[in-house]
Amino acid sequence: MKKKNIFAVVTFPGSNCDRDCVKAVQSLGINTESVWHRSTSLEKYSAVILPGGFSYGDYLRAGAIARFSPIVNSVIEYARKGGLVIGICNGFQILVEAGLLPGALLKNNSLKFVCKYVKLICERTNTSFTSACKRELSLPIAHGQGRYYADNNELKKLEDSGGIVFRYASDNENCNGSINNIAGIINDTGNVMGMMPHPERSVTYLSGSIDGRSIFESMINALETKQ
C-alpha cells in the first residue's frame, strides 16, 4: 500500500512565502501542512520546504537567527536520514547557516532588493528536485541577500561533484553577483537543495510562467518512485 505523501512547510517569524508554498504543492494534489518553527517533529512528512521571507527580520544576517529555531535541529536530523529538504530564498540562507549546504549568501552587489523574473539554466535533471525540469527556466527572484559565495576550494568541489543545480543563464540575468552565476546547489547525497529563485511563485499562467511547477513535480515523482 502506497504511503500518503504529506509536505511540511516551515513557518518562521517573518516568513512571507509559506502560504504560497502550501498553495503551490496543494495545486498538484499533495497534502501540505504548515509547521510552526517551534515544533520539533517532522516524522510524518515526506518532504520539507523552508520558504522565503525575512525570518526574524533578517537581523544579524539572513537566516542566522532562524538557524537556532527548534525546528531546524529536526530538519538537520531529517536530512541526515535522507529526507527531501528544499530551501527557497530565505530557506536557502537558513540551510547554509545550518551547515546543510556549503557557502554563504551575501548582500547583492547593487546593495538593493531585486524582484524580477530571470532565466535559469538547469545544470542537472537527474536529481530529486529537477527530473521534470526543462533545460531553461523562467522564475522570479526577490531578495536583497542572494549573492552566493564559496571559497575556491569549496567552489571547485561544487563544480567537480555536480553540486551546482541552477545557474543564472548569463551575467545579465545574474542580478545579485553570485559567483559562477550560481542560483541553486544540492548536497552530496542529493536530498537537500537550496535555490534563490521562487518556484512557488511560478505555478500558474497568471504569474507569467509555470516553470516552478516542475520543481515540486520532480519531488513528488522522486517520492512516488521510492514507494
N, C-alpha and C positions, 0 to 999 in steps of 0.2 A: 504493500500500500504506500502510495506516494505521501511524503511529508508535506504538510501545508506550509508554503513559504510565507514568512512574515518579515517585512523590513522594519528596522528601527531607524528613526530619525532623531538624533540627539538635539535637544534644545538647551542652549546656554543663555544666561542673561545677556541680551544684546544680539542674539541670533535673529536674522530677519528673512532668511530664505528657507526656514524649516518647513513652513506650511507649503511653500512652492514644491519642495522635495516630496512631501507627503502626497500632494495632488498629482505630481508627475508620475510617481510609481503607481498610485491608485488608478491612474488613467490606463495603465497597462494590465489592470485586473489583479493586482497583487495587494494583499492586505498590508497596510502600513500603519505603524503606531508612532506617536511622538513619545520620546523618553526624556524626562527631566534630568538635568545634569547631576543631580544629587542621587539619582538611582545608582544601583551597583550591579544589577543583574541583567545580563544580555543572553542568557541561556536559551531562551525560546526563539530567538531571532535567527533568520537565515542570512541576513546581511545587515551591515550598519552603515549609516550615512551621517557624516559630520558636515552640516550645512554651512553656507556662507552667512556673513553678517559681521558684527563687530562685538564679539564676545568680550564682556567686561569693558566695553568701550574702547578696546584696543589700547588700554592704558598699559604702560610699561613697554609692551611690544605685542604686536598682533599674535594672539594665540598663547602668549606666555603665561597669563593667569589662568585661562581655561584649562591649560595642561594639568593644573592641580585640582580640577573638579573631580569628585569621587568617581564619576562615570569613566574617566579617562584611564584609570588603572584597570577597569574592567575591559575597556576597549583594547588595551595593550595585551591583556591575557587572552581575550577573544581572538586577536590577530595571531598571537603566538600558537594558538591551537588550530590555525588555518582558516578562520572565519573571514568572509569577504568584508573589507572595510574600504569605503571611498570617502575622501575628504575633499570638499569643494570650496575653493577660495579660502575663507577663514578656517574651514575644516582642514584644508591642506596645511595651513600655517600651524594648526594645532598638532597635526601628525608629525610635522617637522620638530616642533618644540618637544613633543613626547618621545622623540627618538625613533619613531617607527619608520620615518623616511629621512634620508640624509639632506644636508644643505641648510639653507636659510632663505626666508622671504624678506627682502629689504624694500625700503621705500622706492616707489617708481622714480626713474631718472628725472622725470619732469617735476617731481615733488607735488604732483597734482593727482587727485582722484580721477580715474578714467573709466568711462562707461560707454561701451560701443560694441558692435559686432566685429569680430575678427575672423580671419581664415586660419584654420589649423591644418597641419599635416599629421595624420595618424601614422606613426612610425611602425607600429606593430598591431596586427589584427589577430594575433594568436594569444591574447590574454583574456581573462575572465571579464574584463571591462570593455573590450574593443572588438570582440569577434564579429559583431554585427555592424561595425563602423565602416564607412567609406574611407577612401584614401584622404580626401579633403573634406573638412567640416567647416560649417559656419556657426559659431557660437558667440554669445555675448560675454564680455568681461565687465567687472565692476569692482575695482579695488584701488587702494592707494598704496598698498604694500605688497606688490605682486612680482617684484623683480627677483627671480630665482638666482641664487648664487651657491656655488660649491667651489672648494679649493681645487687645485689642479689634480691632486691625487684622487679625490672623490669624483671629480668630473670625468676623469679617464676611466674610472671604474664603472660609472654610469654608462658611458659611451660603449665601452667594451662588452658590458654584460647585457646590453639591451634594456637598460633601466629607464631610458627615455621613451615615453609612450606618445606624447604630443609635443609638437613644436609649432611656434607661430610660423606661418607659411613664408614669411620674408621679414627682413629687418623693418620694413614699413608697418607690418602687422604687429610687430613686437612693440607694443605701446609702453612697456614698463622697463625695457632694457635688460631682460633676463639673459643670462649667459647662454650662448649657443642656441638662442631662441627657444629655450625650454619652457613648455607650458604645462607639462604633466609628467610625472615619474611613477615608477612602480618598484616595489621591494623585490628582493632576490627570489622570494618564494612565490611571487605573483598573486598574492591575495590582498595586498594593501596598495591603493593608488591614490595619489593626490593630484589635483588639477586646479588651475586658477580660473579658467572659463566656467560658465554656469550651464550645464546641460539641462537642469530643471527649468530654466527659463526659455527653453527651445524645444518644446514638445508638441506644440500646436501650430498650425499655419498662421493663426492670428498673431503669433510672436514674430513671424517673418522667416522661421526655419523650424524644421522638426528634427534636425540633426542630433539634438540632445537625446532623443528617444533611444538612439542606438546604444548609448552607454548603459542605460538601465535594461534594455532588451538583452544586451550581452551578459549582464549579471544574472538575469533570470535564466537565460539559456545555460549558463555555467552551473547554476544550482540544479536545474532540471536534469542535466547530463549526469550529475553525481548521484541522483536518486535511482 
